[in-house]
Amino acid sequence: MWLSLFALTKIYFLWVNVGIDRSFFLNFKQVWWAGLPLDLSMVGYLTVIPILGFFLSKIAPYVVNKLLFFYGWFSWLFLILVMATDPYFFYYWGQKTNLGFTQFLGLENAGLFSIETQTLIGAFLFFILSIIWFSKKGIRLFKLLERGNIWAGILLLMLSLIMIRGGLSNVPINISSAYYSDNNTLNNAAVNPAWCFLATELERDKHAPLVFFENRDEAEKIFNQRDSEVKDYSSLLQPYDSNTNVVLIVLESFSAKVVGSISGKKYASTPCLDSIAGMGISFSRAYASSFRSDKGLLSITTGFPSGARQTLTNFPAELSSKSNIFKLFDNRYLSSFYYGGNLDFANIKVLFSHANETKSQDDFISTNKNTWGVHDEDVFQTFSDDFMTRQMPQFSMLFSLSSHEPFDVPNYHKKDDPYLNSISYTDSCLGRMIHRLKKSDKWSNTLVIITADHGVRRPDNAPIYSEKNFHIPLILTGGVVQKDTTILEIVSQADLPSTLANYLNKPSIFQQHSILTPSNSAFYSYHNGIVSVTSDCIQYYDIDQKKYLFDSCNHPLEKAYFQLGNDDFFNR
């Protein structure tokens, strides 16, 4: 019954937002299949309570029957209300149904009166007809069985829990699991509206925009009080031409602590990266924007910061409309993204939806895996094979995997510490690939950017807020680099989209400076705090305590930065 209802709502959504044409049935088939995992997850949520009721009925059958009666009606009314409005919510406002409709209620904005009469009639009829059907037939499904097998009940309960999580993999299901197309309307048709509503509203406080000042003007005034002196290192790169290749390599958990050329010998585990840094442009004070892969990849691809508890990849509809580094490259370029793991992890799939080609866990022919996916040696090999064989200009991005917990790298034992050993393993994979690229005829016209998604507390277990945990390597190399240099100014991984836009001579669509015209400031967040790093001051603001951990030493730049970033993301 539930799956039939969810299929019907997909037809309803497509009818409202796409219309009935020759491609309707093909679209529906693809939409239905892409959205099936989320539909099954929602079925799991809906069936858990009745299954538990079956067990409790052995104690109080009358009470359980009454509770299931009310649960059935409540669930049905909720689902039908969401599903009746969802197609029109997207049609009018470009987003899935959520409690945002309340902003259109009230005499002062007359939101409901701006909706076409036929829209209101269509949603109302869908709602009424569904209630009539449920009152006559559907409610029967919420009556307790007169007889039942305990073991069958246990089996069904386990099945429901598996469906809720989306399977047995280490990555739970999320909204982007249903994203399959470049067409955002089809993606939203595939997403189960009730699942999306609950995911959005139950975590709304967690992802709420950060607001510290009364208005944007006040935040901008404070943010613009940063040091204004800017050096220009753009001449260190050859001018861009239409055949220049760009390679972006993001290394999992590569803290600057383990990079000998930055932090010394104590934890040094990256001889290959150190050698590469000596033959390119190295940044000695680069910082990650946060402490998790999804947040780091968000900043690297879009320039947006995730503040503290926020996870902006949980808003794929908003993200799909934002500027992204993959959108910088026109159709003369082949753009690609490679990752040995699961792209459904933390909704990161949406960040790479504009790449011409993506390769993830199931696209690599390899048995060399751990719990997260295919190990780096095979992913780096495939990446370089593909890069070498393509004839057209390329923008290719690779995200490594093996230096993630549990650090169980294959047949590699150079360091006693598992984390340092995994770093050394990935470093060796990187070294082999860069050596191969340097020997090719593509090297002379290629820019290679190497950085990390985030740092870690390991191996010295610094306090969570410490800038040491967010200090990362950042290197530009390739044949287009004209002079080997170390840049001492402060930069951020969030500056990379602006860097590429400036290098490609594209109009400025990102807010940050290029790393080649560094602002000498960076910002990062941890679970309950936000931080600004400038040349003479680092200050840590604790969101829960609403105060600085230590005496403030500068203007509240971090508050202004995150408020402006949030405002740009949610309201612009």
C-alpha positions, 0 to 999 in steps of 0.5 A, spaced: 500 500 500 505 504 502 509 503 495 503 504 491 501 511 494 509 513 493 509 511 486 502 515 485 505 521 488 511 521 483 506 521 478 502 526 481 509 530 482 511 529 474 504 531 472 504 538 475 511 540 474 513 536 467 507 535 464 504 529 460 509 528 454 512 522 450 518 522 455 513 521 461 513 514 462 521 513 461 521 519 466 517 515 471 520 509 471 527 512 472 524 517 477 521 511 481 527 506 481 531 512 483 527 514 489 525 507 491 530 506 497 527 512 500 520 510 499 522 503 502 526 507 508 519 511 509 515 504 509 520 502 514 519 508 519 511 507 518 511 500 519 515 500 526 510 502 530 505 497 528 510 491 529 511 493 536 504 494 537 503 486 535 508 485 541 505 489 546 498 487 544 500 481 548 499 485 554 494 490 553 490 488 546 485 494 547 489 499 548 494 497 543 488 497 538 486 504 540 493 507 539 494 504 532 487 506 530 490 513 532 497 512 529 494 510 522 489 516 522 495 521 524 500 517 519 495 518 513 493 525 514 500 527 515 502 523 509 497 526 504 497 533 507 505 533 505 504 529 498 498 533 496 502 540 497 509 537 495 508 538 487 505 545 488 510 547 493 516 545 488 512 548 482 511 555 486 518 555 490 523 550 487 523 546 494 520 540 497 514 541 502 516 543 509 514 548 514 516 554 510 509 555 507 507 558 514 511 564 512 506 565 507 500 565 511 497 571 514 493 577 512 500 581 511 503 577 505 496 574 502 501 568 500 495 563 499 491 568 495 497 568 490 496 561 488 492 559 482 485 556 484 486 550 480 492 549 484 488 549 490 482 545 487 487 540 485 491 539 492 484 539 495 481 534 491 487 529 492 487 530 500 479 529 500 479 523 495 485 520 499 481 520 506 475 517 503 479 511 501 483 510 507 476 511 511 473 505 507 479 501 506 486 503 509 484 503 516 483 496 516 491 495 515 492 498 522 488 493 526 491 488 530 492 481 527 488 476 531 494 471 531 501 472 529 508 468 530 513 472 534 519 470 530 515 472 524 514 479 528 522 479 530 524 478 523 519 484 520 522 488 525 529 487 523 527 488 516 524 495 518 530 497 521 534 495 515 529 499 510 530 505 515 537 505 514 537 504 507 541 497 507 547 494 511 552 499 508 556 503 513 553 509 510 546 511 512 541 513 506 540 520 505 536 525 501 541 525 495 541 517 495 535 519 490 539 524 485 540 521 479 539 526 473 542 533 471 535 535 471 533 538 478 526 537 477 526 529 476 531 529 482 526 532 486 520 528 483 524 521 486 525 524 493 520 521 497 516 528 500 515 525 507 522 523 508 524 529 506 520 533 510 522 529 516 529 530 515 529 537 514 524 539 519 527 535 525 534 537 523 532 545 522 535 547 529 541 543 527 542 547 520 539 553 522 542 559 519 547 563 524 545 570 526 549 574 530 548 581 528 541 585 526 542 586 519 547 584 513 550 591 513 552 590 520 556 584 518 559 586 512 562 592 515 565 588 521 568 583 515 571 589 511 575 591 517 580 585 515 587 587 513 586 590 506 594 589 504 594 584 499 600 581 495 599 578 488 602 572 486 598 571 480 605 571 475 607 565 479 603 561 474 603 561 466 597 565 463 591 560 462 589 558 455 583 554 452 587 547 453 590 548 460 588 541 464 586 542 471 587 536 476 584 537 483 587 532 488 583 532 495 587 528 500 583 524 506 585 527 513 592 530 511 593 534 517 599 539 516 602 535 522 604 529 518 607 533 513 614 534 514 616 540 509 610 544 514 611 541 521 618 538 521 620 531 523 616 529 529 610 526 525 613 527 518 610 521 514 609 524 507 616 524 503 612 524 496 608 530 498 614 534 501 618 533 494 612 535 490 611 541 495 619 543 493 617 543 486 611 548 486 607 553 490 607 551 497 602 554 502 605 554 509 599 557 513 593 553 509 586 552 513 581 547 512 574 550 513 571 545 518 572 538 521 569 533 516 569 531 509 562 533 507 564 540 510 571 540 507 568 538 500 563 543 500 568 549 501 572 546 496 567 546 491 562 551 492 566 556 497 561 556 502 562 555 509 558 550 514 558 553 521 559 548 527 553 543 527 551 545 520 551 540 514 549 544 508 550 538 504 543 536 507 540 541 503 541 538 496 536 543 492 539 549 495 546 547 493 544 545 486 543 552 484 549 555 487 555 556 484 560 550 483 567 549 480 564 544 475 560 549 472 566 554 471 568 549 465 565 549 459 563 544 454 570 544 451 572 541 457 571 534 460 570 534 467 570 528 472 570 526 479 573 520 482 572 517 489 573 510 491 567 510 496 560 511 496 557 518 494 551 517 498 555 519 504 553 525 507 549 527 501 556 529 498 553 527 491 550 533 490 557 537 490 559 533 484 552 533 480 555 537 474 561 533 473 561 530 466 563 523 469 563 521 476 566 514 478 565 511 485 565 505 489 562 500 484 565 503 478 572 500 480 574 493 478 578 492 484 577 487 490 582 491 494 577 494 499 576 496 506 569 498 509 569 505 506 571 503 499 576 501 494 583 503 496 587 509 493 592 505 489 587 502 485 583 509 484 589 513 483 591 508 478 584 508 474 584 516 475 591 517 471 589 512 466 583 516 464 587 522 464 592 520 460 588 517 455 583 523 454 584 528 448 580 534 450 582 539 456 580 536 462 578 538 469 579 532 474 578 531 481 580 526 485 578 525 493 582 519 496 580 514 501 585 510 505 587 515 510 580 514 513 579 510 519 580 504 520 586 506 517 587 498 514 591 499 508 593 493 504 600 490 505 603 497 507 607 497 514 612 503 514 609 506 521 607 503 527 601 508 528 596 506 524 594 513 522 601 515 520 601 509 516 595 510 512 598 517 511 604 514 508 600 509 504 596 514 500 602 519 500 606 513 496 600 512 491 600 520 490 607 520 489 607 514 483 601 518 480 605 525 480 611 521 477 607 518 472 604 525 470 610 529 470 613 524 465 607 525 460 606 530 455 600 533 458 604 535 464 607 542 461 600 544 460 597 542 467 595 545 473 595 540 479 592 543 486 593 538 492 590 539 498 586 536 504 579 535 506 580 537 513 585 536 519 585 531 525 586 531 532 591 525 531 597 524 532 598 529 538 590 530 540 590 537 540 584 541 543 578 540 539 578 548 537 586 548 536 588 551 529 593 545 529 587 541 527 585 545 521 592 546 518 592 543 512 597 542 506 596 546 500 600 546 493 600 548 486 604 544 481 604 542 474 608 545 468 604 551 468 608 553 475 613 558 473 617 559 480 618 554 486 615 558 492 613 558 499 607 563 500 607 565 508 600 568 508 594 565 510 589 562 506 583 557 506 581 551 502 574 555 501 579 560 497 580 555 491 573 556 487 575 563 487 582 561 485 580 557 479 575 562 477 580 568 477 585 563 473 580 561 468 579 569 467 571 567 469 567 573 472 567 573 480 562 568 482 565 566 489 566 571 495 573 569 497 580 571 495 584 567 490 590 564 494 594 567 489 592 574 492 591 572 499 586 575 504 591 573 510 585 570 513 581 564 514 575 561 518 573 554 520 568 551 525 568 545 529 562 542 533 560 548 537 564 553 535 567 558 530 574 561 529 578 566 525 585 566 524 589 572 522 596 574 521 596 576 529 590 573 532 586 567 533 580 567 536 575 562 538 567 563 539 563 558 543 556 558 540 553 554 546 556 559 551 555 565 547 562 567 549 570 567 546 574 561 549 579 566 551 580 574 550 578 576 543 583 580 540 580 582 534 573 584 531 568 579 531 570 577 524 568 569 525 561 572 526 561 576 520 563 571 516 559 565 518 553 570 518 554 572 511 556 565 508 549 563 511 545 569 508 548 567 502 546 560 502 539 560 505 537 567 502 540 569 495 
